[in-house]
Amino acid sequence: MDRETIDLYVRYEGMNDTVFKGMSIQELFELRHDMLELKNKLGSLLKD
């Protein structure tokens, strides 16, 4: 796994509902983008 993927995973693994409820719409949109990127990277790693 590359460093960027590991950093994304570590950054978001500890989040819970309280954290999400305190985020703005823009923050949630950016989080969604990052999570989709992480999902795609992990998916491609599993295919290899």
WOBELKA-V201751 format. One record per residue. N is the residue number from 1. PSI is psi as a letter, one per 40 degrees, with the letter a starting at -180 (NA if undefined). OMEGA is omega in radians with two decimals (NA if undefined). D_CENTER is the distance of its C-alpha to the mean C-alpha in whole Angstrom. Layout:
n:N psi:PSI omega:OMEGA d_center:D_CENTER
n:N psi:PSI omega:OMEGA d_center:D_CENTER
This chain:
n:1 psi:h omega:3.14 d_center:14
n:2 psi:i omega:-3.05 d_center:14
n:3 psi:d omega:-3.12 d_center:13
n:4 psi:d omega:3.13 d_center:11
n:5 psi:d omega:3.11 d_center:9
n:6 psi:d omega:3.13 d_center:10
n:7 psi:d omega:3.10 d_center:9
n:8 psi:d omega:-3.13 d_center:5
n:9 psi:d omega:-3.11 d_center:6
n:10 psi:d omega:-3.11 d_center:9
n:11 psi:d omega:-3.03 d_center:7
n:12 psi:e omega:-3.05 d_center:5
n:13 psi:d omega:-3.09 d_center:8
n:14 psi:e omega:-3.10 d_center:11
n:15 psi:i omega:3.09 d_center:10
n:16 psi:a omega:-3.09 d_center:13
n:17 psi:d omega:-3.13 d_center:15
n:18 psi:d omega:3.12 d_center:17
n:19 psi:d omega:-3.11 d_center:14
n:20 psi:d omega:-3.13 d_center:13
n:21 psi:d omega:-3.13 d_center:16
n:22 psi:e omega:-3.09 d_center:17
n:23 psi:i omega:3.05 d_center:15
n:24 psi:i omega:3.10 d_center:16
n:25 psi:d omega:3.14 d_center:16
n:26 psi:d omega:3.11 d_center:15
n:27 psi:d omega:3.12 d_center:12
n:28 psi:d omega:3.10 d_center:11
n:29 psi:d omega:3.11 d_center:11
n:30 psi:d omega:3.09 d_center:9
n:31 psi:d omega:3.11 d_center:6
n:32 psi:d omega:3.12 d_center:7
n:33 psi:d omega:3.14 d_center:8
n:34 psi:d omega:-3.13 d_center:5
n:35 psi:d omega:3.08 d_center:3
n:36 psi:d omega:3.09 d_center:7
n:37 psi:d omega:3.12 d_center:7
n:38 psi:d omega:3.12 d_center:5
n:39 psi:d omega:-3.14 d_center:8
n:40 psi:d omega:3.13 d_center:10
n:41 psi:d omega:3.13 d_center:11
n:42 psi:d omega:3.10 d_center:11
n:43 psi:d omega:3.13 d_center:13
n:44 psi:d omega:3.08 d_center:15
n:45 psi:d omega:-3.14 d_center:16
n:46 psi:d omega:3.13 d_center:17
n:47 psi:d omega:-3.09 d_center:19
n:48 psi:NA omega:NA d_center:21
